Amino acid sequence: MRFLSRIEEIILLAIWKQKDNAYGMSIRNQVAEDTGVTWLSGAIYAPLGRLLKNGYVISTKGEATPERGGRHKIYYHLTQKGMQKLIEVQKVNNTIWMGVPAIKLD
């Protein structure tokens, strides 16, 4: 079994949460909201590339817009394989945390 890196997991979850509106900036904003950490724009693209390469997500071009200088937004969508990987990650996380007593700072 190949495990996702933590950043791949976080980005995959962000794409799932964004549904059909997952593009670079919206993914970055979702990650910041979920983690409390503001990431540099470029920080999501290497993990996104790995997710694409491994078939967990696909990308599609949106319409070109004047406010983007005529450039297209690239939207990301979970594949069936990506959703299956999220289910697998959730099961692993639940299993490894099972039986762990509450963690408290003294």
QUIWO-V295179 format. One record per residue. N is the residue number from 1. RES is the residue in one small letter. SS is DSSP state (A for helix, B for strand, O for the rest). D_CENTER is the distance of its C-alpha to the mean C-alpha in whole Angstrom. Layout:
n=N res=RES ss=SS d_center=D_CENTER
n=N res=RES ss=SS d_center=D_CENTER
This chain:
n=1 res=m ss=O d_center=19
n=2 res=r ss=O d_center=17
n=3 res=f ss=O d_center=14
n=4 res=l ss=O d_center=11
n=5 res=s ss=O d_center=11
n=6 res=r ss=A d_center=10
n=7 res=i ss=A d_center=7
n=8 res=e ss=A d_center=6
n=9 res=e ss=A d_center=6
n=10 res=i ss=A d_center=5
n=11 res=i ss=A d_center=2
n=12 res=l ss=A d_center=3
n=13 res=l ss=A d_center=5
n=14 res=a ss=A d_center=4
n=15 res=i ss=A d_center=5
n=16 res=w ss=A d_center=7
n=17 res=k ss=A d_center=9
n=18 res=q ss=A d_center=9
n=19 res=k ss=A d_center=11
n=20 res=d ss=A d_center=13
n=21 res=n ss=A d_center=12
n=22 res=a ss=O d_center=9
n=23 res=y ss=B d_center=10
n=24 res=g ss=A d_center=10
n=25 res=m ss=A d_center=12
n=26 res=s ss=A d_center=10
n=27 res=i ss=A d_center=7
n=28 res=r ss=A d_center=9
n=29 res=n ss=A d_center=11
n=30 res=q ss=A d_center=9
n=31 res=v ss=A d_center=8
n=32 res=a ss=A d_center=11
n=33 res=e ss=A d_center=12
n=34 res=d ss=A d_center=11
n=35 res=t ss=A d_center=12
n=36 res=g ss=O d_center=15
n=37 res=v ss=O d_center=14
n=38 res=t ss=O d_center=15
n=39 res=w ss=O d_center=13
n=40 res=l ss=O d_center=15
n=41 res=s ss=A d_center=14
n=42 res=g ss=A d_center=14
n=43 res=a ss=A d_center=12
n=44 res=i ss=A d_center=8
n=45 res=y ss=A d_center=10
n=46 res=a ss=A d_center=12
n=47 res=p ss=A d_center=8
n=48 res=l ss=A d_center=8
n=49 res=g ss=A d_center=11
n=50 res=r ss=A d_center=11
n=51 res=l ss=A d_center=9
n=52 res=l ss=A d_center=11
n=53 res=k ss=A d_center=14
n=54 res=n ss=O d_center=13
n=55 res=g ss=O d_center=13
n=56 res=y ss=O d_center=10
n=57 res=v ss=B d_center=9
n=58 res=i ss=B d_center=12
n=59 res=s ss=B d_center=13
n=60 res=t ss=B d_center=16
n=61 res=k ss=B d_center=18
n=62 res=g ss=B d_center=19
n=63 res=e ss=B d_center=22
n=64 res=a ss=B d_center=24
n=65 res=t ss=O d_center=25
n=66 res=p ss=A d_center=27
n=67 res=e ss=A d_center=25
n=68 res=r ss=A d_center=23
n=69 res=g ss=O d_center=26
n=70 res=g ss=O d_center=26
n=71 res=r ss=O d_center=23
n=72 res=h ss=B d_center=20
n=73 res=k ss=B d_center=17
n=74 res=i ss=B d_center=14
n=75 res=y ss=B d_center=12
n=76 res=y ss=B d_center=9
n=77 res=h ss=B d_center=10
n=78 res=l ss=B d_center=9
n=79 res=t ss=O d_center=12
n=80 res=q ss=A d_center=15
n=81 res=k ss=A d_center=14
n=82 res=g ss=A d_center=10
n=83 res=m ss=A d_center=11
n=84 res=q ss=A d_center=14
n=85 res=k ss=A d_center=12
n=86 res=l ss=A d_center=10
n=87 res=i ss=A d_center=14
n=88 res=e ss=A d_center=15
n=89 res=v ss=A d_center=13
n=90 res=q ss=A d_center=14
n=91 res=k ss=A d_center=17
n=92 res=v ss=A d_center=17
n=93 res=n ss=A d_center=16
n=94 res=n ss=A d_center=19
n=95 res=t ss=A d_center=22
n=96 res=i ss=A d_center=21
n=97 res=w ss=A d_center=22
n=98 res=m ss=O d_center=25
n=99 res=g ss=O d_center=28
n=100 res=v ss=O d_center=27
n=101 res=p ss=O d_center=29
n=102 res=a ss=O d_center=28
n=103 res=i ss=O d_center=27
n=104 res=k ss=O d_center=29
n=105 res=l ss=O d_center=30
n=106 res=d ss=O d_center=34
